[in-house]
Amino acid sequence: AALPYLCDAGADGSAYTGIDLSGRMIAAARSTHVQAKFEQLSFTCYSSRASAHDAILFNGALQFFADVPTVLRQAAVLLAPQRRSRIVISHVNGAAFVRDEAVGNPTTVLSTMPSLFELGEITKGLDLKVLPPTALGLPGAADVGDDAFLEDFYLVVLQCT
């Protein structure tokens, strides 16, 4: 879903790699974005490969991992060592939705969206800084505050320092 926006911003679509556990999602992505590479596997399997990426996006997916700190640390290792490299964590329905889903479907939703404090703890020693919604300039974030904003729309960037 993010690839058209990345290409519009000047990214090379052929350098994009998407992964998903769902073969159906991979098939849909391949049919829509023929220039990109898509693989059906878990991020925990992918993260064992040696490669460097300027961005890693967890789009509505982080809650499916039981150990979020470990997953984010694995992602950090895969980032190219440059200041613009980043991990983007998003969920269009927000942290409150994910918490409700975790209660209603604990077999599938294994965790919740990390708080800004938790992200600060996770990123210690990783040369990453946490960019909350206000730092990203998201409309309305300054009005309600970062923590409240993340309840309804979750978007945080972990950027290399």
C-alpha positions as CSV (number, residue, x, y, z in Angstrom):
1,A,0.0,0.0,0.0
2,A,2.9,2.3,0.6
3,L,4.8,1.7,-2.6
4,P,3.0,4.2,-4.9
5,Y,3.6,6.9,-2.4
6,L,7.3,6.0,-2.1
7,C,7.7,6.1,-5.9
8,D,5.9,9.4,-6.1
9,A,8.4,10.7,-3.6
10,G,11.3,9.6,-5.8
11,A,12.0,6.1,-4.5
12,D,13.1,3.4,-6.9
13,G,10.3,0.8,-6.9
14,S,12.6,-1.9,-8.2
15,A,14.7,-1.5,-4.9
16,Y,11.6,-2.2,-2.8
17,T,11.2,-5.5,-1.0
18,G,7.9,-6.4,0.6
19,I,7.3,-9.4,2.9
20,D,4.2,-10.9,4.3
21,L,3.1,-14.2,5.8
22,S,0.0,-14.2,3.6
23,G,0.4,-15.8,0.2
24,R,-2.8,-14.0,-0.9
25,M,-1.3,-10.6,0.1
26,I,2.0,-11.4,-1.7
27,A,0.1,-12.4,-4.9
28,A,-2.0,-9.2,-4.8
29,A,1.2,-7.1,-4.3
30,R,3.0,-8.8,-7.1
31,S,0.1,-8.3,-9.5
32,T,-0.1,-4.6,-8.7
33,H,3.6,-3.7,-8.4
34,V,5.5,-5.7,-10.9
35,Q,8.7,-3.7,-10.5
36,A,9.1,-4.6,-6.8
37,K,10.2,-7.8,-5.1
38,F,7.8,-9.6,-2.7
39,E,8.5,-12.6,-0.5
40,Q,6.2,-14.8,1.6
41,L,7.9,-15.2,4.9
42,S,8.1,-13.8,8.4
43,F,10.1,-10.7,9.3
44,T,12.0,-12.8,11.9
45,C,13.2,-15.1,9.1
46,Y,14.0,-12.1,6.8
47,S,15.9,-10.3,9.5
48,S,18.5,-13.0,9.6
49,R,19.7,-12.0,6.1
50,A,22.6,-9.6,5.6
51,S,21.3,-6.5,3.8
52,A,21.0,-2.8,4.4
53,H,17.8,-0.8,3.9
54,D,17.1,2.9,4.1
55,A,13.6,2.2,5.5
56,I,11.7,-0.6,7.1
57,L,7.9,-0.2,7.4
58,F,5.7,-2.0,9.9
59,N,2.3,-1.0,8.5
60,G,-0.4,-2.5,10.6
61,A,1.8,-5.4,11.4
62,L,3.8,-4.9,14.6
63,Q,1.1,-6.3,16.9
64,F,1.5,-9.7,15.3
65,F,4.9,-10.2,16.9
66,A,5.0,-11.4,20.5
67,D,8.4,-9.7,21.3
68,V,8.2,-6.2,19.8
69,P,11.5,-5.0,21.4
70,T,13.4,-7.9,19.7
71,V,11.7,-7.3,16.4
72,L,12.6,-3.6,16.4
73,R,16.2,-4.4,17.4
74,Q,16.4,-6.9,14.5
75,A,15.0,-4.2,12.2
76,A,17.6,-1.7,13.4
77,V,20.4,-4.1,12.4
78,L,19.0,-4.1,8.9
79,L,19.2,-0.3,8.5
80,A,21.8,1.2,6.3
81,P,24.2,3.3,8.5
82,Q,23.0,6.7,7.3
83,R,21.1,9.5,9.0
84,R,18.0,9.2,6.8
85,S,17.5,5.5,7.5
86,R,14.4,4.8,9.5
87,I,11.9,2.3,10.9
88,V,8.3,3.4,10.4
89,I,5.7,2.0,12.7
90,S,2.1,2.7,11.7
91,H,-1.4,1.5,12.3
92,V,-4.3,3.4,10.7
93,N,-6.7,2.5,13.5
94,G,-4.4,3.4,16.3
95,A,-3.2,2.0,19.6
96,A,-6.6,1.7,21.2
97,F,-7.9,-0.4,18.3
98,V,-4.9,-2.8,18.6
99,R,-5.5,-3.1,22.4
100,D,-9.1,-4.1,21.8
101,E,-8.1,-6.6,19.1
102,A,-5.5,-8.1,21.5
103,V,-8.3,-8.7,24.0
104,G,-10.7,-10.1,21.5
105,N,-8.2,-12.1,19.4
106,P,-5.2,-12.9,21.6
107,T,-4.2,-15.9,19.4
108,T,-3.5,-13.6,16.4
109,V,-2.8,-10.2,18.0
110,L,0.2,-11.0,20.2
111,S,1.2,-7.6,21.4
112,T,0.0,-4.0,21.5
113,M,1.5,-0.8,20.0
114,P,4.5,0.4,22.0
115,S,4.1,3.6,23.9
116,L,6.6,6.4,23.3
117,F,8.2,5.6,26.6
118,E,8.6,2.0,25.6
119,L,10.1,3.0,22.3
120,G,12.6,5.2,24.1
121,E,13.6,2.3,26.2
122,I,13.8,-0.1,23.2
123,T,16.0,2.3,21.2
124,K,18.6,3.0,23.9
125,G,21.9,2.0,22.5
126,L,20.6,1.6,19.0
127,D,21.6,5.0,17.5
128,L,17.9,5.6,16.8
129,K,15.8,8.6,17.9
130,V,12.1,8.4,18.4
131,L,10.1,10.9,16.2
132,P,6.6,11.2,17.6
133,P,3.6,12.6,15.7
134,T,4.3,16.2,16.7
135,A,7.9,15.9,15.4
136,L,6.5,14.5,12.1
137,G,4.2,17.5,11.8
138,L,1.0,15.4,11.8
139,P,-2.1,17.6,11.8
140,G,-3.8,17.7,15.2
141,A,-1.0,16.0,17.1
142,A,0.1,19.2,18.8
143,D,-3.6,19.9,19.8
144,V,-4.1,16.7,21.8
145,G,-0.5,15.6,22.5
146,D,1.5,12.7,21.1
147,D,0.2,9.9,23.4
148,A,-3.4,10.8,22.9
149,F,-2.9,11.2,19.1
150,L,-1.4,7.7,18.9
151,E,-4.6,6.2,20.3
152,D,-6.5,6.9,17.1
153,F,-3.8,7.0,14.5
154,Y,-0.4,5.4,15.2
155,L,2.6,6.8,13.4
156,V,6.1,6.9,14.9
157,V,9.4,7.0,13.1
158,L,12.7,5.6,14.6
159,Q,15.4,7.5,12.7
160,C,19.1,6.8,12.7
161,T,21.1,9.5,14.5
